[in-house]
Amino acid sequence: MSNINELYPARKFANVTTNDSTDLISRSRGILLGVAGDIAIHDENGNTVVISALAAGVIHPISTKRILATSTTATDICIFY
């Protein structure tokens, strides 16, 4: 069975400044955008993936350790972890 903490909703939240070289404070469980757009993330293998046309005001169930500045057009980003 997975870690029991993975079954609970997020308990902490943080505003994010995108960065091409620095990881987030913790792996995200969800990402909320204040302004719609694209986000560039690292997947669990460290590959860069651009997720296009994400809506604002929706918690997207995306798990990542980094949200890159390059290729990210969405703003007012908050992570749930």
C-alpha positions as CSV (number, residue, x, y, z in Angstrom):
1,M,0.0,0.0,0.0
2,S,1.1,3.6,-0.6
3,N,2.2,5.9,2.1
4,I,-1.0,6.7,4.2
5,N,-0.3,10.4,3.9
6,E,-0.9,10.1,0.1
7,L,-4.6,9.4,0.9
8,Y,-5.2,12.7,2.6
9,P,-5.9,16.1,0.9
10,A,-3.1,18.7,0.9
11,R,-2.4,20.3,4.3
12,K,0.0,23.0,3.3
13,F,0.1,25.7,0.6
14,A,2.7,28.0,-0.8
15,N,2.9,30.7,-3.5
16,V,5.4,29.8,-6.1
17,T,8.0,31.8,-8.0
18,T,9.0,29.8,-11.0
19,N,12.6,28.9,-11.2
20,D,14.7,26.9,-13.7
21,S,17.2,25.6,-11.1
22,T,15.5,25.4,-7.7
23,D,13.1,22.8,-6.5
24,L,9.9,23.6,-4.7
25,I,9.8,23.3,-0.9
26,S,8.0,20.0,-1.2
27,R,6.6,17.9,-4.0
28,S,3.2,19.3,-5.1
29,R,0.0,17.4,-4.8
30,G,-1.9,20.1,-6.7
31,I,-1.3,23.4,-8.5
32,L,-3.7,26.3,-8.6
33,L,-3.2,29.1,-11.2
34,G,-4.5,32.6,-10.7
35,V,-4.0,33.4,-14.4
36,A,-4.5,30.6,-17.0
37,G,-1.6,29.5,-19.2
38,D,1.1,26.9,-19.7
39,I,3.3,25.4,-17.0
40,A,6.7,23.7,-17.5
41,I,7.5,21.1,-14.9
42,H,10.0,18.4,-14.2
43,D,8.4,14.9,-14.1
44,E,9.5,12.3,-11.6
45,N,12.4,11.3,-14.0
46,G,13.6,14.9,-14.3
47,N,12.3,15.4,-17.8
48,T,10.8,18.7,-18.8
49,V,7.1,18.6,-19.7
50,V,5.0,21.6,-20.8
51,I,1.4,21.3,-19.9
52,S,-0.6,23.6,-22.1
53,A,-3.7,25.7,-21.6
54,L,-4.4,25.1,-17.9
55,A,-7.4,26.9,-16.5
56,A,-7.2,29.5,-13.7
57,G,-9.2,28.9,-10.5
58,V,-8.9,25.1,-10.7
59,I,-6.7,22.8,-8.5
60,H,-4.9,20.7,-11.1
61,P,-3.8,17.3,-9.6
62,I,-0.2,17.7,-10.7
63,S,2.8,16.3,-8.7
64,T,6.1,17.9,-9.4
65,K,9.3,19.1,-7.6
66,R,9.9,22.0,-9.9
67,I,7.9,24.6,-11.9
68,L,10.2,26.1,-14.5
69,A,10.3,29.8,-15.4
70,T,11.2,28.9,-19.0
71,S,8.0,28.1,-21.0
72,T,5.7,28.9,-18.1
73,T,3.1,31.5,-19.0
74,A,0.7,31.0,-16.2
75,T,1.0,33.3,-13.2
76,D,-0.1,33.6,-9.6
77,I,0.8,30.0,-9.0
78,C,0.1,28.3,-5.7
79,I,1.0,24.7,-4.8
80,F,-0.8,22.4,-2.5
81,Y,1.3,19.8,-0.7
